[in-house]
């Protein structure tokens, strides 16, 4: 598997994954009916580094890395990860997470923060804990889960300098 | 003192306050050199309710109220408050905070979250605690304070339904 920066030619594949991930309304706050245009605008913002994971010439995952806040908070990175439903369970999330931590370190970030990890997304919570993140905050009922109703969301954080 | 929705004619007064508040680099993540255009674009975004506090025909404070997240997280409000340096110590922050909580309830939000309360901004932390907010998360070294270097920032949260 190959991880590289995304480009314009990857847009169709990224949108396919993005749409498949948000449509169930169980892990991301985005409107499950979010349009392709809005999704790609968000994923390719000016302050955002966008990556894809390729396997046998097919794009199976994508992630973004960016400052979590402007100027006086821009030393903390933020990231978001999406794996194609057809490529789940193969360790791709972990591979992208490790790649992302190394990229964040290379780009000079001091730490990484996830603002909104849905508490019922247990594989994600476990993966980030394994990669050195801690739950530093719990947001009561902050996510309106399509199946479960209002569930908690976590703020997760880790310093960089030692890549897991 | 009168609290009301802001309009185009308030832009000069809002920018004066905004600039005076961010220039010291001790409470907000915004670039202390942020431009008037960027500041007003942020303060008057499409999803944002903008208010001003008037005293004797002069605008002495301003705040914004908006969803903290898109769609499946949009039931939690976010807000930001700025008081003119010439009007500090008069209880204006509290008045705006109480008004904001009532507005958020009226608009149907279920809770309010502050993503980034600088830990060394003790008057703000104390005020929000007095208005029913709890520190639900601590972000280590998340703010690069112009005088103190890297200091912690807090995530603060309160449910609505009972206005302080």
Interface residues (C-beta under 8 A of the other chain):
Chain A: X25 X28 X29 X30 X31 X32 X34 X69 X70 X71 X72 X73 X74 X75 X76 X110 X111 X113 X115 X116 X136 X137 X138 X139 X140 X141 X142 X143 X144 X145 X146 X150 X153 X155 X157 X159
Chain B: X25 X28 X29 X30 X31 X32 X34 X69 X70 X71 X72 X73 X74 X75 X76 X110 X111 X113 X115 X116 X136 X137 X138 X139 X140 X141 X142 X143 X144 X145 X146 X150 X153 X155 X157 X159
